[in-house]
Amino acid sequence: MNRHINPNAIESVRPVTGRLRLQMAGAVVMTLLMVMAAPVMAQQTPAPDEPAAEAIPAVASPAEAQAGASAVVFMYHRFGESDYPSTNIRPEQLDAHIAELKRGPYHVMDVGAIVQAIANGESLPDRTVGITIDDAYRSVFDVAWPVFKKHNFPMTVFVSTEQVDTDNSTYMSWDQLRTLVAEGVTIGGHSQHHSHLATMPIAAVKAELAHSAQRFKDELGFVPDLFAYPYGEASLEVREAVLEAGYKAAFGQHSGAFDDSADLFYLPRYALNESYGTPERFLLAANSVPMPVSDITPADYLLQRNPPAFGFTLHGPARDLNCYPSSGVPTMTRLGDARVEIRLDGPVAPGRWRINCTSLGPDNRWRWFGMLYTVPEKTAQ
């Protein structure tokens, strides 16, 4: 029987409460859903901002418990805007997320504090969670913040300055952003025009960052410390430009938990929307742990060759490791105990290409490592 399934398929399973609730991340979910695994293939294409199929492998020994500080960060966009399901969370879904964070063994912290702790090698509580929201939609102010504020959950909002400058009622105003800042919300940078930075000339990227920084300084009196790449798209050149602009860390839109082995300027987040915001998926993500790796190839987040030759070196055990791309049929090769190489059956389409690698680790919690690459219209074969 195939044990490797798409974890997003658990949307059909009813929530479990009490002591069984945390077991859903591993053995219980695996038992319930093995019969659903057969039709789920590695090449299944996910929603635009979501993971491809991932694996639920066998249970690892508690002796493999994750060491050091790690965290999970979630990404939202809209709240209660049903016309945009791919970026929206329904109010009842948000309520379920809040309920899980309140009753579970989680520690919701400011994302800036999480990043600083990991960068400094400091400890974090187990199951540390951060909340981020991209694009500064008006529903963040009207719907999300009253809920998070009520429960004393800090949040970070990544703002594209031109969207606020246009006085479009879809987005928050500078006055509303100033209100959020006064109430303790962290503001992050998100470029000027919410552009596809990875495929822009680097001079234009630097101009976007400079203009955005000036608008923050003019309107809020400071330049943010944190940045989020629009669409999660970056490159080594863009990463360097964000670093030079003075940001202390930057987030993408690839899935996974992270620790000090992660690139501080390409940190992962779990995207949440109507399709991928169910309590079951939220539970799995919130309880995930990092899969520490190094020597990732391709090193550049903007693909130079297509199909990509993907690979990485594991820092520790990863039982029944499986990797699932958003497109392409993969062949995985293990070189010794640590090196993993993935090859595809052909080129992938221009746009965004992601790959997720998972292995069930300590206490039925997933080890999860994901990457997102930008695929230009023309790449070398």
Secondary structure, 3 states (H helix, E strand, C coil): CCCCCCHHHHHHCCCCCHHHHHHHHCHHHHHHHHHHCCCCCCCCCCCCCCCCCCCCCCCCCHHHCCCCCEEEEEEECEECCCCCCCCEECHHHHHHHHHHHHHCCCEECCHHHHHHHHHCCCCCCCCEEEEEEECCEHHHHHHHHHHHHHCCCCCEEEECHHHHHCCCCCECCHHHHHHHHHCCCEEEECCCCCCCHHHCCHHHHHHHHHHHHHHHHHHHCCCCCEEECHHHCCCHHHHHHHHHCCCCEEECCCCECEECCCCCCCECCEECCCCCCCHHHHHHHHCCEECCEEEEECCCCECCECCCCEEEEECCCCCCCEEEECCCCEEEEEECCCEEEEEECCCCCCEEEEEEEEEECHHHCEEEEEEEEEECCCCEC
